[in-house]
Amino acid sequence: MSTEPEMGVGKPSLPPRDRDQMETVAVEALWTPRQLAKRLSISVRQVQRLAAAGRIPAIYLGPRILRFSPGKIEKWLSGPAGCRRLRSRRTS
């Protein structure tokens, strides 16, 4: 008895080459913290802090793998509170 799922059962299967290409495209569409930091002209650590605090839309692909959707970031930046969220709210 085989432990592998039967062909045609469950999700449709793509040939391995097509599946690899699709996964590559999906990963390339997301920004890394370094790419976002460069775009926002802030440090990578600050990007990580903003994501951890929930102040910027982030996608966690694992406990230590952080990515950003360019579309969500653009929408966030153009929104009413966009860049103002990046400013410190310290009172002197």
Contacts in CASP RR format, 6 or more apart in sequence:
PFRMAT RR
TARGET T0000
AUTHOR 0000-0000-0000
METHOD contacts of the structure
MODEL  1
MSTEPEMGVGKPSLPPRDRDQMETVAVEALWTPRQLAKRLSISVRQVQRL
AAAGRIPAIYLGPRILRFSPGKIEKWLSGPAGCRRLRSRRTS
7 13 0 8 1.000
14 22 0 8 1.000
29 69 0 8 1.000
29 70 0 8 1.000
30 59 0 8 1.000
30 67 0 8 1.000
30 68 0 8 1.000
30 69 0 8 1.000
30 70 0 8 1.000
31 39 0 8 1.000
31 67 0 8 1.000
31 68 0 8 1.000
31 69 0 8 1.000
31 70 0 8 1.000
31 73 0 8 1.000
32 66 0 8 1.000
32 67 0 8 1.000
32 68 0 8 1.000
33 44 0 8 1.000
33 47 0 8 1.000
33 48 0 8 1.000
33 51 0 8 1.000
33 66 0 8 1.000
33 68 0 8 1.000
34 44 0 8 1.000
35 68 0 8 1.000
36 47 0 8 1.000
36 68 0 8 1.000
36 73 0 8 1.000
37 43 0 8 1.000
37 44 0 8 1.000
37 46 0 8 1.000
37 47 0 8 1.000
39 73 0 8 1.000
40 47 0 8 1.000
40 86 0 8 1.000
42 86 0 8 1.000
47 56 0 8 1.000
48 66 0 8 1.000
50 56 0 8 1.000
50 85 0 8 1.000
50 86 0 8 1.000
51 58 0 8 1.000
51 66 0 8 1.000
51 68 0 8 1.000
55 85 0 8 1.000
55 86 0 8 1.000
56 68 0 8 1.000
56 73 0 8 1.000
56 76 0 8 1.000
56 85 0 8 1.000
57 68 0 8 1.000
57 69 0 8 1.000
57 72 0 8 1.000
57 73 0 8 1.000
57 76 0 8 1.000
58 66 0 8 1.000
58 67 0 8 1.000
58 68 0 8 1.000
59 66 0 8 1.000
59 67 0 8 1.000
59 68 0 8 1.000
59 69 0 8 1.000
60 66 0 8 1.000
60 67 0 8 1.000
61 67 0 8 1.000
76 82 0 8 1.000
76 85 0 8 1.000
77 83 0 8 1.000
END
